[in-house]
Amino acid sequence: MSLFLFAQAAAPAATPPQSLGGMFLSMLPMFVVIIVIFYFIVYRPQQKEQKRRNEVLNNLNKGDKVITAGGIHGVVATVKTDTVLIKVDGDVKLEVSKPSVTVVQAKG
C-alpha cells in the first residue's frame, strides 16, 4: 500500500491534452520553413538548369559539335523543330531528338 502512495506522489501532474488545432498551429511555422528551404535548395536551381538547357537546345546551329546521351559525338548538319541531323563520319548522318543532345560545344 505504501508503494502505491509513493508512486502516486512521484508521478507528475497530468497536463491536459492539447487540441488538434493547437498542435497544428504550433507546427505550422516549421512546415513553412521546410517548404521554403526545399524551394531554394532543390526546386529553384532545377528550374534554372532546365531553362538554361532549353535555351542551349533552341540555339543549336549548323556546325556545333555535340555529344548525345548515348555517347555519340558529331557535328550538327541540320536543325529541325524536334530533331537534329548529326554528321558522325564522312557521309554518315544520324537523326536524333533534341533532348538526347547532352553536350553542345561551339563551332570549331
Contacts in CASP RR format, 6 or more apart in sequence:
PFRMAT RR
TARGET T0000
AUTHOR 0000-0000-0000
METHOD contacts of the structure
MODEL  1
MSLFLFAQAAAPAATPPQSLGGMFLSMLPMFVVIIVIFYFIVYRPQQKEQ
KRRNEVLNNLNKGDKVITAGGIHGVVATVKTDTVLIKVDGDVKLEVSKPS
VTVVQAKG
18 26 0 8 1.000
56 104 0 8 1.000
57 98 0 8 1.000
57 99 0 8 1.000
57 101 0 8 1.000
57 104 0 8 1.000
60 66 0 8 1.000
60 76 0 8 1.000
60 79 0 8 1.000
60 84 0 8 1.000
60 98 0 8 1.000
60 101 0 8 1.000
60 104 0 8 1.000
61 76 0 8 1.000
61 79 0 8 1.000
61 107 0 8 1.000
62 76 0 8 1.000
62 77 0 8 1.000
62 78 0 8 1.000
62 79 0 8 1.000
63 75 0 8 1.000
63 76 0 8 1.000
63 77 0 8 1.000
63 107 0 8 1.000
63 108 0 8 1.000
64 75 0 8 1.000
64 76 0 8 1.000
64 104 0 8 1.000
64 105 0 8 1.000
64 106 0 8 1.000
64 107 0 8 1.000
65 73 0 8 1.000
65 74 0 8 1.000
65 75 0 8 1.000
65 76 0 8 1.000
65 104 0 8 1.000
65 105 0 8 1.000
65 106 0 8 1.000
65 107 0 8 1.000
65 108 0 8 1.000
66 73 0 8 1.000
66 74 0 8 1.000
66 75 0 8 1.000
66 76 0 8 1.000
66 84 0 8 1.000
66 86 0 8 1.000
66 101 0 8 1.000
66 103 0 8 1.000
66 104 0 8 1.000
66 105 0 8 1.000
67 73 0 8 1.000
67 74 0 8 1.000
67 101 0 8 1.000
67 102 0 8 1.000
67 103 0 8 1.000
68 86 0 8 1.000
68 96 0 8 1.000
68 100 0 8 1.000
68 101 0 8 1.000
68 102 0 8 1.000
69 100 0 8 1.000
69 101 0 8 1.000
69 102 0 8 1.000
70 100 0 8 1.000
72 86 0 8 1.000
72 88 0 8 1.000
72 94 0 8 1.000
72 96 0 8 1.000
73 88 0 8 1.000
74 86 0 8 1.000
74 87 0 8 1.000
74 88 0 8 1.000
75 86 0 8 1.000
75 87 0 8 1.000
76 84 0 8 1.000
76 85 0 8 1.000
76 86 0 8 1.000
76 87 0 8 1.000
77 85 0 8 1.000
77 86 0 8 1.000
77 87 0 8 1.000
77 93 0 8 1.000
78 84 0 8 1.000
78 85 0 8 1.000
79 85 0 8 1.000
82 97 0 8 1.000
82 98 0 8 1.000
83 95 0 8 1.000
83 96 0 8 1.000
83 97 0 8 1.000
83 98 0 8 1.000
84 95 0 8 1.000
84 96 0 8 1.000
84 97 0 8 1.000
84 98 0 8 1.000
84 101 0 8 1.000
85 93 0 8 1.000
85 94 0 8 1.000
85 95 0 8 1.000
86 93 0 8 1.000
86 94 0 8 1.000
86 95 0 8 1.000
86 96 0 8 1.000
87 93 0 8 1.000
88 94 0 8 1.000
END
